[in-house]
Amino acid sequence: MSSENHSDDQTADQSGSTPDRQPNAASALQLLSRLGSAIDARWAEQRAFLKTLVRMPSEIPPGDMDPFASDIADALQALGLEVERHPVPEPFVRQTGMRSVTNLIVRRVFADGRGPVIALCSHADVVPPGEGWHHAPYGATEENGLLFGRGTAFGKSDIAAYTFALLALEEEARAEGAAKLSGTVELHITFDEEAGGYVGPSWILGQELSKPDFAIASGFSRFVTTAHSGCLHQEIIVRGRAAHAAEPGAGVDALEAATRILHALYRERDRLSSCRSALDPDIAASLTIGLIQGGVNTNVVPDRVLIRLDRRLLPEEDGETVEQALSTLIQNAAGEEEEGLEVECRRILLAEPLRPVTGVGTLASAAHRHIREIFPDADTRTSGSPIFSDARHYAAAGIPTILYGSGPTSLTAANAHGADEHVLLSDLRAATVVVAATLGDLLRT
């Protein structure tokens, strides 16, 4: 993440919107105090809820998510929340390489519901744990103020933060003398972030199951993110013609053509090394060749080579334009057409970047205000992120979207996607308070 400090004013100006309802300092602190008390009263319950989530091995692959969705829905209902279950038809799920998906939505309408609709969005799917753990990856071990387990750095911890922020806000709405709240808060719990979010957030929005005015999605606890990288995964298949090494001229060497392509790709990588986003210099364009396979045997002219690459996109870039340019570069590098030589480019994944949209300043400024109150020493800022997430689907639909949650100061700090992944429980509590207070600001009438 960038250490550059972008002011809230800049965020508001760039988004074309500024907050129109800011509570005074005294009322804001009173609100934080009441919400903090409500969250503390259920703190043991919140930790137990998170442990229940962490103990679910909701891995992609294989991506068979219906049993986990059912268990999470039951856990939410045990907290007194009404849960909508929205299964995605199997043919659409199979297209993503998964087996089953049921999205969950909780809706809580405050007062007359005329205020904004705010979606709190997080995912329950995780990557496989891998090796090297000192704590069981699905054991939900609590030790020295940390909770260990796959999905704790992001995703499942944020489901817990958002759920108990909503419950605290319900307590605030019932409190005598509290400011009247109006609008709707929704929990969107999805199960395909690791597969691209196409049958999760994208499905929810595309099927018009929700039409939020704002979205808050999984993120870091000490700063707000309004932009992140995109990602293109491309597969290149070079086909030639096999021949015995005793008569190599009878073949067409696919590896020789692949070598020319690799040289061109590495030159493009070097060119991209100086390309940074104007939104945050820590968002960089990059190209990585991650996989090469090919050949038949030592004494055979190789007839097929496969290359896979990862191209990270700046928020200012358009994914399809980048894809077309790369395909042209690859075809040109392969050289003049040769009989028996064929080059094919396939898209494996295209995740467009998260880009700030009009109105995001209102949301970011509200969250910043409470981050500063909870973390007075934090370098609060609006930042970009070099990773990509399924939150981009909300912004792509024109919904002002920020990333904010219980996440660590950096991915490496919490071993995200690594062994002994964990969440700092004090960050979980703090993020729950910040989210609840931000919702309170936005729903205040």
MARROZA-535009 format. One record per residue (C-alpha): residue number from 1; residue in three letters; x, y, z. Coordinates in steps of 0.05 Angstrom, whole numbers. Layout:
N
resi:resn:x:y:z
NUM:ALA:X:Y:Z
...
END
This chain:
445
resi:resn:x:y:z
1:MET:0:0:0
2:SER:22:70:-13
3:SER:50:112:43
4:GLU:29:175:6
5:ASN:-26:212:43
6:HIS:-85:231:-1
7:SER:-132:277:36
8:ASP:-206:267:44
9:ASP:-217:332:6
10:GLN:-180:302:-53
11:THR:-223:240:-48
12:ALA:-286:282:-48
13:ASP:-263:326:-105
14:GLN:-243:268:-149
15:SER:-309:232:-137
16:GLY:-351:293:-149
17:SER:-386:287:-82
18:THR:-377:310:-11
19:PRO:-411:289:53
20:ASP:-475:329:66
21:ARG:-490:303:136
22:GLN:-431:306:184
23:PRO:-446:298:258
24:ASN:-410:346:305
25:ALA:-351:320:345
26:ALA:-389:310:410
27:SER:-447:271:379
28:ALA:-398:229:338
29:LEU:-360:209:401
30:GLN:-425:193:437
31:LEU:-446:150:378
32:LEU:-379:113:379
33:SER:-385:102:453
34:ARG:-455:73:448
35:LEU:-437:29:389
36:GLY:-373:6:424
37:SER:-413:-14:485
38:ALA:-463:-53:442
39:ILE:-406:-89:407
40:ASP:-370:-104:471
41:ALA:-433:-134:500
42:ARG:-433:-186:444
43:TRP:-358:-192:435
44:ALA:-354:-265:459
45:GLU:-412:-281:412
46:GLN:-377:-247:354
47:ARG:-313:-286:364
48:ALA:-352:-351:369
49:PHE:-389:-333:304
50:LEU:-323:-321:268
51:LYS:-295:-387:294
52:THR:-355:-422:266
53:LEU:-341:-392:197
54:VAL:-266:-408:200
55:ARG:-280:-481:216
56:MET:-316:-488:149
57:PRO:-266:-513:95
58:SER:-300:-473:40
59:GLU:-244:-482:-11
60:ILE:-238:-464:-85
61:PRO:-223:-513:-115
62:PRO:-268:-553:-112
63:GLY:-319:-498:-102
64:ASP:-378:-538:-75
65:MET:-408:-481:-34
66:ASP:-481:-499:-21
67:PRO:-467:-536:45
68:PHE:-427:-478:72
69:ALA:-479:-427:50
70:SER:-532:-467:88
71:ASP:-490:-470:151
72:ILE:-475:-395:149
73:ALA:-548:-379:137
74:ASP:-566:-421:198
75:ALA:-514:-384:240
76:LEU:-541:-316:218
77:GLN:-612:-337:234
78:ALA:-590:-359:303
79:LEU:-569:-286:313
80:GLY:-640:-264:297
81:LEU:-628:-243:225
82:GLU:-673:-261:167
83:VAL:-633:-292:110
84:GLU:-651:-296:36
85:ARG:-619:-355:-1
86:HIS:-607:-345:-75
87:PRO:-580:-407:-110
88:VAL:-545:-397:-177
89:PRO:-566:-446:-232
90:GLU:-515:-501:-242
91:PRO:-497:-486:-315
92:PHE:-474:-416:-296
93:VAL:-435:-442:-236
94:ARG:-400:-495:-278
95:GLN:-375:-442:-326
96:THR:-333:-414:-270
97:GLY:-303:-482:-254
98:MET:-343:-488:-190
99:ARG:-396:-539:-168
100:SER:-449:-501:-130
101:VAL:-463:-430:-105
102:THR:-518:-401:-63
103:ASN:-512:-327:-47
104:LEU:-539:-300:19
105:ILE:-572:-232:29
106:VAL:-595:-202:95
107:ARG:-636:-138:91
108:ARG:-651:-93:150
109:VAL:-696:-33:137
110:PHE:-691:25:187
111:ALA:-752:70:198
112:ASP:-788:87:133
113:GLY:-730:61:91
114:ARG:-725:126:51
115:GLY:-651:134:65
116:PRO:-595:101:25
117:VAL:-587:27:14
118:ILE:-517:6:37
119:ALA:-489:-63:20
120:LEU:-436:-95:64
121:CYS:-403:-146:19
122:SER:-356:-203:37
123:HIS:-340:-273:14
124:ALA:-335:-339:50
125:ASP:-294:-378:-1
126:VAL:-220:-390:12
127:VAL:-158:-418:-23
128:PRO:-132:-486:0
129:PRO:-88:-480:62
130:GLY:-23:-509:34
131:GLU:35:-531:79
132:GLY:74:-501:136
133:TRP:19:-486:187
134:HIS:34:-487:262
135:HIS:-40:-479:277
136:ALA:-94:-521:245
137:PRO:-118:-481:184
138:TYR:-191:-496:202
139:GLY:-181:-500:277
140:ALA:-197:-426:292
141:THR:-144:-424:346
142:GLU:-144:-362:390
143:GLU:-77:-343:419
144:ASN:-45:-279:445
145:GLY:-99:-234:415
146:LEU:-97:-268:347
147:LEU:-145:-316:314
148:PHE:-112:-364:266
149:GLY:-144:-398:206
150:ARG:-155:-395:131
151:GLY:-200:-336:113
152:THR:-185:-295:175
153:ALA:-143:-240:143
154:PHE:-201:-222:97
155:GLY:-268:-250:79
156:LYS:-293:-288:139
157:SER:-269:-237:190
158:ASP:-306:-183:151
159:ILE:-370:-224:150
160:ALA:-365:-224:226
161:ALA:-349:-149:229
162:TYR:-406:-131:183
163:THR:-456:-176:217
164:PHE:-442:-149:287
165:ALA:-438:-77:261
166:LEU:-510:-87:236
167:LEU:-531:-117:303
168:ALA:-500:-58:340
169:LEU:-535:-9:294
170:GLU:-601:-44:310
171:GLU:-587:-31:384
172:GLU:-573:42:368
173:ALA:-639:48:329
174:ARG:-676:21:389
175:ALA:-641:66:439
176:GLU:-684:120:470
177:GLY:-662:189:448
178:ALA:-617:162:392
179:ALA:-616:199:325
180:LYS:-668:171:277
181:LEU:-639:125:225
182:SER:-671:115:157
183:GLY:-651:70:100
184:THR:-630:-2:89
185:VAL:-568:-42:107
186:GLU:-556:-106:69
187:LEU:-506:-162:81
188:HIS:-482:-195:17
189:ILE:-446:-260:31
190:THR:-418:-293:-31
191:PHE:-376:-353:-47
192:ASP:-336:-342:-110
193:GLU:-285:-286:-98
194:GLU:-228:-333:-115
195:ALA:-263:-351:-180
196:GLY:-275:-279:-201
197:GLY:-341:-259:-169
198:TYR:-382:-273:-231
199:VAL:-435:-316:-196
200:GLY:-429:-276:-132
201:PRO:-431:-200:-133
202:SER:-439:-197:-208
203:TRP:-497:-245:-206
204:ILE:-532:-209:-149
205:LEU:-528:-143:-186
206:GLY:-543:-171:-255
207:GLN:-605:-208:-230
208:GLU:-627:-143:-194
209:LEU:-629:-180:-128
210:SER:-601:-116:-98
211:LYS:-595:-43:-119
212:PRO:-550:-10:-67
213:ASP:-531:63:-66
214:PHE:-465:49:-31
215:ALA:-422:-13:-21
216:ILE:-369:-29:31
217:ALA:-328:-92:16
218:SER:-272:-130:51
219:GLY:-210:-88:63
220:PHE:-159:-61:112
221:SER:-174:-34:181
222:ARG:-132:30:183
223:PHE:-146:61:115
224:VAL:-197:63:60
225:THR:-185:35:-10
226:THR:-222:63:-70
227:ALA:-181:33:-128
228:HIS:-144:-31:-142
229:SER:-107:-67:-198
230:GLY:-140:-109:-250
231:CYS:-114:-175:-275
232:LEU:-110:-211:-342
233:HIS:-90:-285:-344
234:GLN:-73:-307:-415
235:GLU:-54:-374:-443
236:ILE:-11:-379:-506
237:ILE:-8:-445:-544
238:VAL:45:-453:-597
239:ARG:35:-513:-643
240:GLY:86:-540:-690
241:ARG:101:-609:-720
242:ALA:140:-664:-685
243:ALA:198:-699:-719
244:HIS:255:-746:-700
245:ALA:318:-709:-677
246:ALA:357:-748:-730
247:GLU:317:-709:-783
248:PRO:296:-644:-749
249:GLY:283:-610:-814
250:ALA:221:-652:-822
251:GLY:189:-618:-762
252:VAL:166:-548:-743
253:ASP:198:-528:-676
254:ALA:145:-499:-631
255:LEU:196:-482:-578
256:GLU:236:-439:-625
257:ALA:175:-397:-640
258:ALA:157:-396:-566
259:THR:227:-369:-551
260:ARG:215:-309:-597
261:ILE:149:-297:-561
262:LEU:182:-301:-493
263:HIS:235:-250:-513
264:ALA:180:-202:-535
265:LEU:141:-212:-471
266:TYR:201:-199:-428
267:ARG:215:-135:-466
268:GLU:143:-115:-452
269:ARG:153:-132:-379
270:ASP:212:-85:-376
271:ARG:173:-30:-409
272:LEU:117:-37:-358
273:SER:164:-33:-298
274:SER:159:43:-298
275:CYS:83:47:-307
276:ARG:47:69:-244
277:SER:-23:93:-229
278:ALA:-36:166:-218
279:LEU:-86:145:-163
280:ASP:-33:111:-121
281:PRO:40:98:-142
282:ASP:38:30:-107
283:ILE:-9:6:-162
284:ALA:38:-16:-217
285:ALA:29:-49:-284
286:SER:67:-115:-289
287:LEU:75:-177:-331
288:THR:96:-245:-303
289:ILE:106:-309:-341
290:GLY:85:-361:-291
291:LEU:81:-427:-329
292:ILE:116:-460:-388
293:GLN:102:-531:-411
294:GLY:123:-566:-475
295:GLY:161:-618:-513
296:VAL:153:-693:-519
297:ASN:222:-723:-507
298:THR:296:-707:-513
299:ASN:301:-735:-583
300:VAL:238:-704:-612
301:VAL:227:-635:-643
302:PRO:176:-602:-596
303:ASP:108:-597:-628
304:ARG:72:-559:-573
305:VAL:90:-506:-521
306:LEU:42:-475:-471
307:ILE:56:-408:-437
308:ARG:13:-375:-384
309:LEU:22:-302:-363
310:ASP:-5:-254:-311
311:ARG:-14:-182:-332
312:ARG:-33:-133:-276
313:LEU:-74:-73:-300
314:LEU:-74:-1:-276
315:PRO:-141:29:-259
316:GLU:-130:75:-318
317:GLU:-125:15:-366
318:ASP:-180:-22:-402
319:GLY:-172:-97:-397
320:GLU:-198:-116:-466
321:THR:-153:-64:-499
322:VAL:-92:-91:-462
323:GLU:-112:-162:-481
324:GLN:-116:-144:-555
325:ALA:-49:-109:-553
326:LEU:-16:-169:-520
327:SER:-46:-217:-571
328:THR:-20:-174:-628
329:LEU:49:-170:-596
330:ILE:50:-246:-589
331:GLN:28:-260:-660
332:ASN:79:-211:-688
333:ALA:135:-241:-646
334:ALA:121:-311:-672
335:GLY:146:-287:-739
336:GLU:124:-295:-811
337:GLU:72:-348:-823
338:GLU:105:-416:-830
339:GLU:71:-477:-855
340:GLY:54:-522:-796
341:LEU:62:-467:-743
342:GLU:2:-441:-705
343:VAL:-4:-392:-647
344:GLU:-67:-387:-605
345:CYS:-82:-337:-548
346:ARG:-136:-355:-497
347:ARG:-165:-314:-441
348:ILE:-164:-350:-374
349:LEU:-186:-292:-331
350:LEU:-200:-218:-340
351:ALA:-215:-179:-277
352:GLU:-222:-105:-291
353:PRO:-193:-56:-240
354:LEU:-234:-23:-184
355:ARG:-242:50:-204
356:PRO:-270:107:-162
357:VAL:-339:128:-184
358:THR:-379:191:-169
359:GLY:-403:192:-97
360:VAL:-347:151:-67
361:GLY:-322:212:-30
362:THR:-383:212:15
363:LEU:-370:140:36
364:ALA:-295:146:43
365:SER:-299:210:84
366:ALA:-350:180:133
367:ALA:-305:119:144
368:HIS:-242:161:151
369:ARG:-273:204:205
370:HIS:-285:143:249
371:ILE:-219:109:232
372:ARG:-183:170:259
373:GLU:-224:167:323
374:ILE:-210:93:334
375:PHE:-138:93:308
376:PRO:-112:163:327
377:ASP:-40:144:307
378:ALA:-60:112:241
379:ASP:-37:142:175
380:THR:-109:147:150
381:ARG:-112:158:76
382:THR:-149:139:14
383:SER:-105:88:-20
384:GLY:-101:40:-77
385:SER:-86:-34:-74
386:PRO:-42:-78:-118
387:ILE:-90:-137:-108
388:PHE:-157:-146:-141
389:SER:-224:-165:-111
390:ASP:-296:-178:-128
391:ALA:-315:-109:-102
392:ARG:-300:-84:-173
393:HIS:-367:-110:-196
394:TYR:-403:-60:-152
395:ALA:-362:-1:-178
396:ALA:-371:-26:-249
397:ALA:-446:-21:-238
398:GLY:-437:53:-219
399:ILE:-443:41:-143
400:PRO:-395:82:-100
401:THR:-352:28:-68
402:ILE:-296:27:-16
403:LEU:-256:-30:12
404:TYR:-256:-28:88
405:GLY:-256:-83:140
406:SER:-216:-118:193
407:GLY:-156:-132:148
408:PRO:-83:-121:170
409:THR:-36:-64:154
410:SER:-8:-107:98
411:LEU:-20:-175:65
412:THR:46:-202:92
413:ALA:31:-178:163
414:ALA:-26:-228:169
415:ASN:2:-283:124
416:ALA:-57:-274:77
417:HIS:-62:-336:32
418:GLY:-3:-364:71
419:ALA:9:-411:129
420:ASP:-15:-387:197
421:GLU:-61:-334:167
422:HIS:-92:-294:223
423:VAL:-131:-233:245
424:LEU:-114:-186:302
425:LEU:-177:-189:345
426:SER:-169:-117:367
427:ASP:-172:-97:293
428:LEU:-235:-139:285
429:ARG:-269:-102:342
430:ALA:-244:-34:317
431:ALA:-268:-46:246
432:THR:-336:-68:272
433:VAL:-343:-2:309
434:VAL:-319:38:248
435:VAL:-368:4:201
436:ALA:-426:12:250
437:ALA:-411:86:260
438:THR:-403:97:185
439:LEU:-471:65:173
440:GLY:-499:109:228
441:ASP:-473:172:194
442:LEU:-501:152:126
443:LEU:-570:132:153
444:ARG:-577:192:200
445:THR:-637:236:184
END
